[in-house]
Amino acid sequence: MGSNQEQEEYLLNHSHISRKGGLITMPFIIVNESCERLASFGLVPNMVIYITTFYHIEAAPASVLIGLWLSLSNGLAIFGAFVSDSYLGRFRSVAIGTISTLIGMSVLWLTTIIPQLRPSPCNQYQHDCNGITAAQLAVLLSSFGLMSLGAGFVRPCSIALGADQLENKENPDNERVMDSYFNWFYASVGVSMFLAVTVIVYIQDHFGWQVGFGVPALLMVLSVSVFLIGSPLYIKAKSRGSLFTGFFQVAVAAFRKRHINVQLNYNDDCYYRAPESKLLEPSADFRCLNRACIIQDPHMELKPDGKASDPWSLCCVEQVESMKCFLRVLPMWSTCLMLLVSLSQTFSIFQLITMDRHVFPQFEIPAGSFGMITLVTLTIWIAFYDRALVPLLSRYTGEPTGLSPLSRMWIGLILGCVATALSAITETIRRNKAIEAGFEDDPNAVLNMSAMWLAPQFALYGVAEALNVIGQIEFIYAQFPKSMSSFAAAIYTVGVAIAGLISSLLVSVVDGVTSAGGNTSWLASNINRGHLDYFYWLMTFLSVINFLYFLAVRRFTEHHHDGRSSLFPEAEEEHSENRRLHGA
């Protein structure tokens, strides 16, 4: 029955007489995603300046607010993927997300136009500026919330919607077409992010906030319009259920059957298996979850066709093993969080506005655009590593990717430690120069110190991210079966969200502790009086501790695998086959 339904849907979606889907839909989908990224990422670099200047919020609370906003945007991607796969479908999810982002950006833009939506400006006769009211804060937070909700729906579903338009198993070149699509999609995302931190930031710096926030809003108008114009052309696949639902089902089923003694030896017939399953019984680790796939009463728990009567009471062995696979990779996944915390810091922009950013006498780089150094370095390193280092290193390591994912991860963590230490050293030099020049009470004074002092740390962060994060995603891909391949990217997205929360918590704790007793906070808005260098040294210490934690997890992982490259039998076969194809 299920096979017939799949055949009918396939014929409807890919019939020779069907005019839906195909390459004609790509411009609509890619323009939608590109405009959303360009608009969203263009707001981030200078947002802390806008909040501290117009809302009179100190640097540390402003950084916390932005960290929570970015965390929510990334965390809601999991929610968006779940709702899309289980209920709404990808087209509706992307449409809702794009419109939500448009409304959020429009509200933010209105705060630059309507004076009543933000605190009144300070003047030279006021010692204390007017604080933000509850209504003004609610408007600001609502704009952030709407943009986060939009990002949560658009980003995980847009690329999948595009893949739906091109998927055609009858086409012998389908794999090449799909690979080309993913390359072009990610290339468009990279170009959008580069333009965001250069063009959009430049507009904000030189034409003011009304124009600087109005341009992203107009880009979202274009995004919504283009996406909806292409609506009649899309293949709109129905929702089929989410992998996350399967995880919840395993947990609930195991809890319901908690009275079962899993120490007993059950035969293969006692476990519920999916048709044509290669797994006869669940593995021995995380044994408490095995209860979820044990059949107690076949008459009550199974339908006449052999399917489970209630998936929340009985799960198949594959579901249980997928859940276990997820739990096994969590320790290694957690080792990247500290690097992501370092990458998420926004205090460098306060350093940059006090430094000479002129490349030529007539051209000054916007402070918010220095993040492009990390982005460009990351891109160049990936190309250099893939084209130059991989062929050379693979001859000596036997790895088709040059270095193993775990090797790239620990190298990336070390570079992250070095980059953070370099940040502390550079800030010490900058602060001393500011005090010597008599600018201790003038945080906006520009020093006779080039902003290029910060370039090495931005570049190191780019290489560290390329090595560690991409190595981690590849590691997780190798552990999971093909059916869970998209889950690796989802886990990374959750990591970015959690790192943002950790960063916000860390900033709040440091600001609260160091400002106790009337002392000047390390993270004061006047960075010449604060001690941002001490904060960077604290980050360096935590990064070193995280590296030691990684070494412990790596040792445990290698011992636990017992020489296997994968944690899942199906993934082990696929990984071994890939190594044979690469001649490893």
C-alpha positions in Angstrom: 0.0 0.0 0.0 2.7 2.4 1.0 4.7 1.5 -2.1 1.7 2.3 -4.4 1.3 5.7 -2.7 4.9 6.5 -3.2 4.6 5.5 -6.9 1.5 7.7 -7.3 3.2 10.7 -5.7 6.3 10.1 -7.7 4.4 10.1 -11.0 2.5 13.2 -9.9 5.7 15.0 -9.1 7.9 13.8 -12.0 5.6 12.9 -14.8 6.8 13.8 -18.3 3.7 15.9 -18.7 4.1 17.7 -15.4 5.2 21.2 -15.6 6.1 21.5 -11.9 9.5 21.5 -10.5 12.8 21.5 -12.4 15.5 24.1 -13.0 12.9 26.8 -13.7 12.1 27.0 -10.0 15.7 27.5 -8.9 15.9 31.3 -9.4 12.9 31.8 -7.1 14.2 29.6 -4.3 17.8 30.7 -4.4 16.8 34.4 -4.6 14.5 33.9 -1.6 17.3 32.3 0.5 20.0 34.8 -0.7 17.9 37.9 0.1 17.0 36.4 3.5 20.6 35.8 4.4 21.8 39.1 3.0 19.2 41.0 5.0 19.5 39.0 8.3 23.3 38.8 8.4 23.6 42.5 7.4 21.9 43.5 10.6 24.2 41.6 13.0 27.6 43.3 12.9 26.4 46.8 13.8 23.5 45.8 16.0 25.4 46.2 19.3 26.3 49.7 18.3 22.7 50.6 17.5 21.4 49.2 20.8 24.1 50.8 23.0 23.8 54.2 21.2 20.0 54.6 20.8 18.7 52.4 23.6 21.3 53.5 26.2 22.0 49.8 27.1 25.5 49.0 28.4 27.8 46.9 26.2 27.6 43.7 28.3 23.7 43.5 28.4 23.6 44.5 24.7 25.9 41.7 23.9 23.8 39.3 25.9 20.6 40.4 24.1 22.2 39.9 20.7 23.6 36.5 21.8 20.1 35.4 22.8 18.7 36.7 19.5 21.2 34.7 17.5 20.7 31.6 19.7 17.0 31.8 19.2 17.4 32.1 15.4 19.6 29.0 15.3 17.7 27.0 17.9 14.3 27.6 16.2 15.8 25.9 13.0 15.2 22.6 14.8 11.6 23.6 15.6 11.1 24.8 12.0 12.4 21.5 10.6 10.1 19.5 12.9 7.0 21.5 12.1 7.8 21.4 8.3 8.4 17.6 8.2 5.5 16.7 10.5 2.7 19.2 9.7 3.1 22.2 7.3 5.4 21.0 4.5 8.4 22.9 3.2 6.6 25.4 1.0 4.3 26.7 3.7 7.1 26.8 6.2 9.4 28.8 3.9 6.5 31.2 3.1 5.6 31.7 6.7 9.2 32.2 7.7 9.9 34.7 4.9 6.8 36.8 5.8 7.7 36.7 9.5 11.2 37.9 8.8 9.8 40.7 6.7 7.5 41.9 9.5 10.3 41.7 12.0 12.7 43.8 9.9 9.9 46.3 9.2 9.3 46.7 12.9 13.0 47.2 13.5 13.2 49.8 10.7 10.3 51.7 12.2 12.3 52.1 15.4 14.7 54.3 13.4 11.9 56.4 12.0 9.5 56.9 14.9 11.2 58.6 17.8 8.6 57.3 20.3 9.8 53.7 19.7 13.2 54.3 21.3 14.4 56.4 24.3 15.0 60.1 23.8 18.6 61.0 23.0 21.0 62.2 25.7 22.2 65.8 25.6 25.2 67.5 27.1 23.2 68.8 30.1 22.0 65.4 31.1 24.1 63.2 33.4 21.8 60.3 33.3 20.1 59.4 30.0 16.5 58.3 29.9 16.2 54.6 30.2 14.2 52.3 27.9 10.6 51.8 28.7 8.8 48.5 28.8 6.8 49.3 25.6 10.0 50.3 23.7 11.8 47.1 24.9 8.7 45.1 23.8 8.8 46.6 20.3 12.6 45.8 20.0 12.2 42.3 21.3 9.2 41.6 19.1 11.3 42.5 16.0 14.0 40.1 17.1 11.5 37.4 17.9 9.8 37.7 14.5 13.1 37.6 12.7 14.2 34.5 14.7 11.0 32.7 14.0 11.4 33.5 10.3 15.0 32.2 10.2 13.9 29.1 12.1 11.5 28.2 9.3 13.4 29.4 6.2 17.0 28.2 6.7 16.3 24.4 7.4 13.5 24.2 4.8 14.7 26.3 1.8 17.5 24.0 0.7 15.2 20.9 1.1 12.5 22.6 -0.9 14.9 23.2 -3.8 16.0 19.6 -3.6 12.4 18.5 -4.0 12.2 20.3 -7.3 15.1 18.5 -8.8 14.8 15.0 -7.3 14.1 12.5 -10.1 15.4 9.0 -9.7 14.6 8.1 -13.3 17.2 10.6 -14.5 20.6 8.9 -14.7 22.3 12.2 -14.1 20.2 13.0 -11.0 23.1 12.7 -8.6 25.2 15.2 -10.6 22.3 17.6 -10.8 21.7 17.4 -7.1 25.4 17.9 -6.3 25.5 20.9 -8.7 22.4 22.4 -6.9 23.9 22.1 -3.5 27.2 23.7 -4.7 25.3 26.6 -6.2 23.0 27.0 -3.2 25.9 27.2 -0.7 27.8 29.4 -3.1 24.9 31.8 -3.1 24.7 31.7 0.7 28.5 32.5 0.9 28.2 35.4 -1.5 25.2 36.8 0.4 27.0 36.7 3.7 30.0 38.4 2.2 27.8 41.2 0.8 26.0 41.4 4.1 29.2 42.2 6.1 30.5 44.6 3.5 27.8 46.4 1.5 25.0 46.4 4.1 27.4 47.4 6.9 28.9 50.2 4.6 25.4 51.5 4.0 24.6 51.6 7.7 27.9 53.5 8.5 27.7 56.0 5.7 23.9 56.6 5.1 22.5 56.2 8.6 20.3 53.7 10.4 17.1 54.6 8.5 18.6 53.6 5.2 20.8 50.9 6.7 17.8 49.1 8.2 15.5 50.0 5.3 17.6 48.2 2.7 17.3 44.8 4.5 13.5 45.4 4.8 13.3 46.1 1.1 15.4 43.0 0.4 12.8 40.9 2.3 10.0 42.5 0.3 11.9 41.2 -2.8 12.4 37.8 -1.1 8.7 37.4 -0.3 7.6 38.6 -3.8 9.9 36.4 -5.8 9.1 33.3 -3.7 5.4 33.7 -4.0 5.5 34.5 -7.7 7.1 31.0 -8.2 4.4 29.3 -6.1 2.5 27.7 -9.1 5.7 26.1 -10.3 6.8 24.3 -7.1 6.5 20.7 -6.3 4.9 20.9 -2.8 5.7 17.6 -1.1 3.5 16.6 1.8 4.8 16.3 5.3 6.0 12.7 6.2 7.1 12.9 9.8 10.3 14.0 11.5 13.3 12.2 12.8 12.9 14.1 16.0 9.5 12.6 16.4 11.1 9.1 16.3 13.5 10.1 19.0 10.6 11.2 21.3 8.8 8.0 20.5 11.7 5.9 21.6 12.0 7.8 24.9 8.3 7.6 25.6 8.0 3.9 24.7 11.1 3.0 26.8 9.6 4.9 29.7 6.2 3.2 29.3 7.9 -0.2 29.4 10.3 0.7 32.2 9.2 -2.4 34.2 10.8 -4.8 31.6 14.0 -6.4 32.8 16.4 -5.7 30.0 19.1 -8.0 31.6 17.2 -11.0 30.3 18.3 -12.6 27.1 15.6 -12.1 24.5 15.6 -13.9 21.2 15.4 -12.1 17.9 11.7 -12.6 17.5 11.0 -10.5 20.5 12.2 -7.3 18.8 10.1 -5.3 16.4 12.0 -4.8 13.1 11.1 -2.7 10.1 10.7 -4.6 6.7 14.0 -5.6 5.1 15.9 -4.6 8.2 19.6 -5.5 8.5 19.4 -5.2 12.3 18.1 -8.3 14.2 18.5 -7.0 17.7 19.5 -3.7 19.4 23.1 -3.2 20.7 24.0 -3.7 24.3 24.9 -0.1 25.3 22.2 2.3 26.5 20.3 -0.9 27.2 17.4 0.9 28.9 16.3 2.1 25.5 16.0 -1.5 24.2 12.6 -1.7 26.1 11.1 0.5 23.3 11.5 -2.3 20.7 10.6 -5.3 22.8 7.2 -6.9 21.8 5.3 -8.0 24.9 1.9 -8.9 23.4 1.9 -9.3 19.6 -1.9 -9.3 19.5 -2.2 -6.0 21.2 1.0 -4.2 19.9 0.9 -5.3 16.2 -1.6 -4.8 13.5 -2.6 -7.6 11.1 -0.1 -6.3 8.5 2.7 -6.5 11.1 3.0 -2.7 11.8 3.0 -1.3 15.3 -0.4 -0.4 16.6 1.0 2.6 18.6 4.4 4.0 17.6 4.5 5.7 21.0 4.5 2.3 22.7 6.5 0.1 20.3 9.4 1.3 18.1 11.5 -0.6 15.6 15.1 -1.6 16.2 16.4 1.0 13.7 14.6 3.8 15.7 16.3 2.7 18.9 19.7 2.5 17.3 19.3 5.9 15.7 18.6 7.3 19.2 21.6 5.5 20.6 23.7 6.9 17.7 22.6 10.4 18.6 23.5 9.9 22.3 26.9 8.5 21.4 28.1 11.4 19.3 26.9 14.0 21.9 30.2 14.1 23.8 32.3 14.8 20.7 29.7 17.3 19.5 30.0 19.2 22.7 33.7 19.8 22.3 33.1 22.4 19.6 30.9 24.6 21.8 33.8 26.7 23.3 35.2 27.5 19.9 31.7 28.6 18.8 31.4 30.8 21.9 34.7 32.5 21.0 33.4 33.1 17.4 30.2 34.6 18.7 31.7 37.4 20.7 30.8 40.9 19.5 33.2 43.1 21.7 35.7 43.4 18.9 33.6 46.1 17.3 34.2 48.3 20.3 37.9 47.9 19.8 37.7 48.6 16.0 35.8 51.9 16.4 38.8 53.2 18.5 41.4 52.2 15.9 42.5 53.5 12.6 40.6 51.6 9.9 41.9 53.5 6.9 43.3 51.3 4.1 43.9 54.4 2.0 43.5 58.0 3.0 40.2 58.2 1.2 38.8 54.8 2.2 38.0 53.5 5.7 36.8 50.0 6.3 33.5 49.9 8.4 34.1 48.4 11.8 31.3 45.8 11.3 32.9 44.6 8.0 36.1 43.2 9.6 34.2 39.9 10.1 34.7 39.3 6.4 38.4 38.5 7.2 37.1 35.3 9.0 34.7 34.5 6.1 37.3 35.0 3.4 40.0 33.1 5.3 37.6 30.2 5.9 36.7 30.1 2.2 40.3 30.3 1.0 41.5 27.7 3.4 38.7 25.2 2.4 39.7 25.6 -1.3 43.5 25.3 -0.5 43.0 22.3 1.7 40.7 20.5 -0.7 42.8 21.1 -3.8 46.3 21.3 -2.6 46.7 19.6 0.8 44.3 16.7 0.5 46.1 15.0 -2.4 49.5 15.5 -0.6 48.4 14.4 2.9 46.3 11.4 1.7 49.5 9.7 0.4 50.9 9.6 3.9 47.8 9.3 6.2 45.8 6.9 4.1 42.8 9.2 4.6 40.8 10.2 1.5 40.2 13.6 3.1 43.9 14.1 4.0 43.5 14.3 7.7 40.9 12.4 9.7 38.0 14.5 11.0 39.3 14.1 14.6 42.7 15.4 13.6 41.2 18.4 12.0 39.1 19.0 15.0 42.0 19.1 17.5 44.1 21.3 15.2 41.1 23.7 14.9 40.7 23.8 18.7 44.4 24.7 19.2 44.2 27.5 16.6 41.1 28.8 18.4 43.1 28.9 21.7 45.9 30.8 19.9 43.4 33.3 18.3 41.8 34.0 21.6 45.2 34.5 23.3 46.2 36.8 20.5 43.0 38.8 21.1 44.0 39.3 24.7 47.5 40.4 23.8 46.3 42.9 21.2 43.7 44.4 23.5 46.3 44.9 26.2 48.4 46.8 23.7 45.4 48.9 22.5 44.3 49.7 26.0 47.7 50.8 27.1 48.0 53.1 24.1 44.7 54.6 24.8 45.6 55.4 28.5 49.0 56.8 27.5 47.3 59.1 25.0 44.9 60.4 27.7 41.8 58.7 26.2 40.8 56.8 29.4 37.5 58.7 29.6 37.0 59.0 25.8 36.1 55.5 24.4 35.3 57.0 21.0 38.7 58.6 20.5 40.6 57.1 17.5 44.1 55.9 18.4 47.2 56.0 16.2 47.0 52.2 15.9 46.0 50.3 12.8 42.9 48.1 13.0 44.9 45.5 11.1 46.4 44.5 14.4 43.1 42.5 14.8 43.4 40.9 11.3 45.6 37.9 12.5 43.1 36.8 15.1 40.2 37.0 12.7 42.1 35.0 10.1 43.0 32.3 12.7 39.4 32.0 13.7 38.5 31.4 10.1 41.0 28.6 9.7 40.0 27.2 13.2 36.3 27.1 12.2 37.0 25.5 8.8 39.1 22.7 10.4 37.0 22.0 13.6 33.4 22.6 12.5 33.7 21.0 9.1 35.7 18.1 10.6 33.0 17.6 13.2 30.2 17.6 10.7 32.1 15.0 8.6 32.7 12.9 11.8 29.0 12.9 12.6 28.1 12.1 9.0 30.4 9.1 9.1 28.7 7.8 12.3 25.1 8.1 11.2 23.4 6.0 8.5 22.5 7.6 5.2 18.9 8.1 6.4 20.1 10.4 9.1 22.7 12.4 7.0 20.8 15.6 7.3 20.8 15.3 11.0 24.6 16.3 11.2 23.8 19.8 10.0 20.9 20.1 12.4 23.2 19.1 15.3 25.6 21.8 14.3 22.8 24.4 14.2 21.8 23.4 17.7 25.5 23.8 18.7 25.5 27.4 17.4 22.4 28.1 19.4 23.7 26.6 22.6 27.0 28.4 22.2 25.1 31.7 22.0 23.4 30.9 25.2 26.7 30.0 26.9 28.2 33.2 25.6 25.3 35.3 27.0 25.6 33.5 30.3 29.3 34.0 30.5 29.1 37.7 29.6 26.4 38.2 32.3 28.3 36.4 35.0 31.6 38.2 34.2 29.9 41.6 34.1 28.0 41.0 37.3 31.0 39.6 39.2 33.6 42.2 38.1 31.2 45.2 38.6 30.3 44.2 42.2 31.0 46.7 44.9 30.9 49.6 42.5 34.0 48.5 40.5 34.3 49.1 36.8 33.2 46.0 34.9 35.7 44.2 32.6 33.1 44.6 29.9 32.2 48.2 30.5 31.0 50.2 27.5 34.1 52.4 28.0 36.6 49.7 27.0 39.5 52.0 28.0 38.4 51.8 31.6 37.2 48.2 31.4 39.4 45.1 31.0 38.4 43.4 27.8 41.8 41.8 27.8 41.1 40.0 31.1 37.9 38.6 29.6 39.8 37.3 26.6 42.4 35.7 28.9 39.5 34.0 30.7 38.2 32.8 27.3 41.6 31.5 26.5 41.8 29.5 29.8 38.3 28.0 29.1 39.4 27.1 25.6 42.5 25.3 26.9 40.3 23.4 29.4 37.9 22.5 26.5 40.9 21.2 24.5 41.8 18.9 27.3 38.2 17.8 27.5 38.4 17.0 23.7 41.4 14.8 24.2 39.6 12.8 26.9 36.5 12.4 24.7 38.6 11.4 21.8 40.4 8.7 23.8 37.0 7.4 25.0 35.5 7.5 21.5 38.4 5.6 19.9 38.3 3.0 22.8 34.5 2.7 22.6 34.6 2.2 18.8 37.0 -0.7 19.2 38.6 0.2 15.8 35.4 0.8 14.0 35.0 4.0 12.0 31.3 4.2 12.6 28.8 3.8 15.4 26.0 2.3 13.3 26.3 -0.9 11.2 24.8 0.6 8.0 27.1 3.7 8.3 30.1 1.4 8.9 29.4 -0.4 5.6 28.9 2.9 3.7 32.1 4.4 5.2 34.2 1.3 4.4 32.8 1.4 0.8 33.8 5.0 0.5 37.3 4.3 1.6 37.6 1.5 -0.9 36.4 3.8 -3.7 39.0 6.4 -2.7 41.7 3.8 -2.7 42.5 4.3 1.0 
